[in-house]
Amino acid sequence: MLFNSEVFLFLFLPVAYWVFWLLRARRQRYIWLTVTGYVFYAGWNWKFCFLMLFSTLVSYTAGRLFLLPQWTPHQRKWILGVPVTVDLLLLGFFKYADFTLQSVSSLMSVAGHPVNVPHLNIVLPIGISFYTFHTISYVVDSYRGTITPTADFWEFASYVSLFSQLVAGPIVRFRQIEGDLENIGVSKRGALDSIGWSYFVIGLSQKLLIADFIAAVIDPALANYGQLGTLTTWACMLGYTYQLYFDFAGYSNMAVGLGYLFGIRIPQNFNTPYKADGIADFWRRWHISLSSCLRDYIYIPLGGSRDGTTATYRNLLVTMLLGGLWHGANWTFVVWGAYHGLLLCLNRVFDDEWHRIWRPARLIGTFLLVVIGWVFFRSKDFTMAARLLGNMFAWAPSGSIVASGTLAGLLAVAFAFAHFGRNTFEMNHEWSFGMRCVWVSLFAVCLLRIITSNGSPFLYFQF
């Protein structure tokens, strides 16, 4: 089920909303949020609901065990290790088993010992990367004492299966919405509705009116990347740079808006990342929920910057390699992660010199470095990545792109909003009558597009 679909907007959301606010007790609302989350998830494949339920039960049990006082430090480590291992094994099997087998097969062939490795054709459960992060972060935070594990199974189940952020994030940690969950029984309908609809309409517009229109032009061109030249390759990669941002930021804004409709304040996930004036600044702004998790659950436990320069660089590279691999079972994602890891290391080496550069030049340089990285992120293999990079940095005659004039206009609009516009968390969402009319009009246009065209999935569903 997609946020930008008729069944969601005209059936699922109205029913979920009205029943939720008809219920009065906190436990009833937990149960209803859990039920709606599983119904929402079953829209893709109901069988995988059992996988999410199993992960939920394992992590909830671990949290309950941490509430007991009799455990020794060694036993507490086991209570931490078992559920985290179970979650990682499930994620590893469904997301990386085929990738690992094929990588081993390729490596053996290069070594002169070809082996016939079967392809398991494992179906990737949508959203498994996101809800696995939710359950793991909950267990780790319970172990560290950062949170007090909940004794209410339905509270935890509603947190894991919250449909607004279930399949593509943001990665919401329990402590970030714990207060809202605890007070959900006393929250009043309508208190946050105007803010929620403001976020939702902005996100829907970003997705349907910018990202999808850009995709309609560049996807056919990138499918025939061998016919692209230098100018058209740059146009496509700039288009993808903005498409990815407005697609994912749009989803995140919709998730935030839907959270508000149910009295839950989901934290910010994007802070106008293309305004960054350095790579470290970019990662403080881009996919904030992921970058903060990578920092808190990988980089810092590895030692962070505490053990000297060499160890710091190692920790940065390992963290970003794992961050790249988290995005997908493809070596192009690993290289993208390594690329950003290397840039972060160089950032630490030349930080003083970098900040002596004129700020507009830093903004442009950071943006271009990010665009280059997106080549690996977008490419299906290294052949495609090499061709695109070759076109970008060695002159090649440009083939035509269908609707190139439309793309130029879209790039201008995307450029203006991404580099000069305010992000949604900088807005007060208390609109004048005139602006309310604008948002209603945009919502009507979005509904028209939804009704007259097939809903397009969000890019981060594949991760």
N, C-alpha and C positions, 0 to 999 in steps of 0.2 A: 504494500500500500504506500502510495506516494503522497506527500503533503500537497503536491500540485496535481491532484486528481479529483475527479468529481465524487467518487465514492468517499474519499476522505472528507472533503469540504461540505458535502451535502448530506452525508449519512453518519459516518463514524464520529466526526468531531461534534456535531450537534448532540448526538446521543450521549457521547462520553461527557460532554460539558453539563448537560441538563441533569443527568442522573447523579453525577458527582455532587452538584450543589443541592439536589433534593435530599441527599443523605446528610445526616447531622453528626453522627459519631465519628471520631477519628479512625477507629478500626474499620468502620464501613468504608470510609474514603480510601484507606490503604488497600483494602480488598478490591474496590472498584478500579483504582489505578492499576493494580496488578492485572486484573482481568482485561482491562482495555489494552494494556501493554502486550499481553499474550495474543489477544485477538489481532492487534495491529501487526505483530510479528508473524502470526499464522498466515497473513496475507501473502507472504512469500512462500513459505513451506512449513506447514503445521508440525511436521515431524521434528524439526529442529527446536521446537518449543521445549521438548524434553531435555535437550542438551543444555539449554539455558536454565531450566529448572534444576537440573543436576548440579550445575556450577553454582547456582544460588544456594542450594541446600548445603553443599560442601563448605562454602565460605561462611554461611550463617552459623553452621555448627562450630566452625573454628572460632568465630566471634563469641559464641556462648561459652566455649571452653575457656577463653581468655578471661571471662568474668569470674571464673572460679579461682580462689586464692592459693590452692594447695600445690600448684605446679612449681617445679624447680626451673632454673634458667634453661637447663638442657631440655627439659620437657616442653617448655614454651617455644623453643626453637623448632621442635618437631611439630608442634601445633601450627607454627608459621609455615614450615617447609612443606608439609604434606599438601595442604590445599593449593598453595602457590604452584607446586610441582604438577598437581592434577590439572590445574587451569592451563599451565604452559604446555603440558602434553596434549591436551585437547586442541589448543590453538595450533600447536606444531603439527599434529596429525592432519587436521582438516586444511590448514593453510599451506603447509610446507612439505608434506610427505612426497607428493609428486615432484615438486621442485628439487628436493634432495635426491630422489632417485635418478632423475634426469641429469642432475649435475654430476653425480657419481658416474653415470654412464658416459657422459661426455669426457670426464677426466680420465676414465679408463681407456677410452678410445684414443685420446691424445697420447697416453702412455704406451700405446701399442698393444693393449690388452682389452679389446672390445668385449663387452658383455651385453647380453640381451636383458634389459631391465623393463619390466612391464609398466605401463602407465595405468595408475589406479583409477583415474577419472573421478577423483573425489570432489563432490560438490561442496563449495565453500559456503558455510552458513553466513548469511548476510549479518553484518554487525558484530561478528564474534570478536573481532579485534577490540571493539569499543567496550562491550559488556565484560570482556575478560579483564580489561584494565580496571573497570569498576570494581569487580570482585577482588582482584589482587590488591588494589590500593586500599580497599576496606580491611582486608586481612593484615596487611603490613601496618597500616595506621593503628589497628587494634593492638598489634604486637608492640608497637612503639609507645603506646599510650597516648597517641595524638587524639584519638577518639575513645569514647566509651561505647563498646558494641551494644547494639540494641537487643533487647530481649524479645522484641515483637517481630516475629517472622514476617508478618505482612508489611511492616514498615520497611524491612530490608528488601523484600521481594518487590515492593512498589518502587524502591530506589533503583534496583537493577533493571527492571522492565519498564521504566518510565518512557512512554512511547515517544515523547518529544525529543529525547536524546538517545534513543535506543540503538539505532542502526548506523548513525553517522556522527555521533557526538553532539555537542562537545563532551569530552571525557570529564564527567562531573564527579568529584570526590564526595564521599558521604558527608564529610564535615562541612562542605560548602553549602549543602541544602538541609543539613540536619535540623537546624532551627525551624525552617519552614515546614519540614515534615512533622516535627514535634507539635507545632501549632496549627496543623492542618485542620483540626477539628473545630477551631474557633475562627478560622479565616472566613470572610464574608464574600458572597458573590458580588461581583461588580467592582470591588475595591481596586483591582488592578487591570480590569478589562480594557480600558482605553490604552494603557501602556502596552498591554499584550497585543492588541490588534494593530497598534502602530508598528511594533517590531515585526509582526507577522507580515503585514502588507509591504513594508520596506523589503524584507527578505524575499517575499514572493516576487516582487518587481525586479530585484537584483537577479534572481534566477531566470525568470521567464522573459524579461524585456531586455536584458543585457547578455547574460551568459548563454542562454539558448540561441539567441539570434547570432552571436559570434560563432557558436559551435556549428550552426547551419552552414556557415561559409567556410570555416577552416577545416572541419572534419573531412569533407570530400577532397579538399586540396591535400591534406596530410595523408589521406589514404593513397594518394598518388604522388608521394613525396619525391619520387625520382624525376618528376617533370618540373619541379620547382627550381627557381633560380635564386640569386642572392636576395633581391628585394622581396620576392614573394615568400621566401623562407623566413626572413625577418618579420614580415607582416603576419605570417601564420603563428610564429612563436610569440610575438607580442599579443596576438589575439588569444592564444592559449594562456598566456600569463594573466590576462584579464579575465578570461573565461573561468579559469580555475578559482581565482579569487572571488569573483561575484557568485559563482555557483556554490562554493563552500561557505563563504561569509553569508550568503543568502540563506542557506540551510541553517546555519548557526543562529541567525537572527529569527528565523521562523521558530526554531527550537526554544529560544529565549521567550518569544512572544507566547507560544503555547504553554510554557511553564507559568508565565504570569496569569494566564486564564485559569489555572488551577491553583493559584496561590503559591507557586514555587519560583524562586528567583534563581535562574540558571546563570552562572557567571559568564563574563565576556570571553570570547574566543578569538576575536580579531580586533586589532587596534591600528587600522589603516597601515598595514605592513609595508606598502610601497612608498610610504613617507620615511622609511628607515634611512639613516645616514651611515650605516655600518652593518656588517653581517650579524654581530651580536645583537644590535638593536633590532634587526629584522626578526630574529628568533624570539625576541621579547614581545613582538607584535603579531607574528604569524602562528596560527593554530596554538594559541597560548595554553590551552588545556593539555595538549600533547607535549609541548616543549617543557612545561613545568613538571610534568610527570617524568619525562626523561631525565630532567635535572634531579628531582627528588628521589627517584627510585632506581636510577642507574648511575648517573654521574657522581653524585655525592657519596653513595655507598661504595663506589669504586675508589674513592679517596678524594674526588674533586680536585681542588688545587692545593691540597694540604701537604703533599709529599714531594714538592719540587717541580721544576719546569718539565722535565722529561715525563714524569708520571702524569702531569696535568694534560700534556699533549696526547698521551696514550689514552687517558680517560675521555677526552673530547672525541677522539677518533672512534673509540669503541662505542661510545654513546650514540654518535651520529650514524655509524654503520648499522647499529641495531635499530635506530629510528628509521633509517632507509628501508631495512628489511621488513619492519613492521608494516610499511605501506603496501607491500606486495611481494609475492614469491617470484621475483625476477631480478637478475643480476644488474639490470639497469637501475633499479631502486637502490641497490647496495652501492653502486658507483655514485649515484646522487647523494646518498648519505655520506660517503667518503669525501666527496667534493666539498660538501658543507662543513664536514669535520676539519678538512684541511684549511678552508677559509677561516674557520673559527680559531685554529692554531695561529695562522698568519695574523689574524686580528690581534691576538695577544702579543705577538712579537712586535708588530709595527703600530700599536695602538696610539702612541704619542705622535708619531709622524703622520698617521692617518688623520688625526683630529686637528692637525695644523693646516690641512688642506681646506680650501674654500668650501663652505658647506654645500652650495649647489652642486659642486663637482662631486662631493661625497654622495649626495643623493643619487645623481646620475650613475656614478660608478657602482654603487650598491645595487641599484635596480638592474643594471646590465649584467652584473654577476649572477643575480637571481634568475634572470631570463635565460642565461646560458645553462644554469643548473636545470631549469625546467625542460631542456631538450632531453636529458636522460629520463626525466620523470614521465614525459609524454611518449617517448619512443618505445616501440614494442620489442626492439632488440638493438644490439650495438651497430648493426649495419645501417639501420635507420638513423641512429644517433650520429654516426660518423658522417653520413651524407648530409644531414641537416647542419652539423657544425662546419663541415667543409664548405657548404654553400654560404654560411654566414660569414666566414672569414677568408674565403677565396672567391673572387668574382666569378659568377656563373650567370649566363643570360637568363632572364626571368621569364618563365612561362606565365600564362595568364591565370587568374583566379576568377571563377564565376562570381559575379556580384562583388567585384573588388571595390566599386564605389560605395556600396553598402557597408563593406568591412571598414573602409576608411572613416566613414561617419560613426560607426560603432566604436572604433578605436578612439576617436576624438571624445566621444561621450564617456567611455570607460576611463580614459586618461584623466578627464576633468574630475570625475567622482573619486577615483582611486588616489589621486595625488593632491587634490585640493579640497575635496569634500570632507565633512565631518563624519566620524563613525557613529553608529547608532547609540553608543554609550555616552557620547558627548551631547546628545540631544535630550531635551527635557520631556518630549513627547506630550506636551500639553499644547495642542495645536489651536491656532485661530480658526475661525469659521472658514476662511478662505483655504487654509491648508487642509482642513478636514475634507473640503470638497475635492481638493487635489488627490488626497489619498483614496477617497471613495472612487474617483474616476480611474485611478491606477488599478484599484482592486477590480473594478468592472472590466477594464481592458484585460487584466490577467485571467479573470473568469472566462472571458470570451476566447482567449487563446486556449485555455484548458478544455473548453467545450468543443472547439473546432479543430483541435490537434491532439495527437497522442501524447500523453504525459512522458516527459523525458526524465530518466533517473538522475540522481545527483552523482557527481563524479566520485565522491568519497564512499559511495556504496560499495565500490569494488575493493576497498581497502579494509 
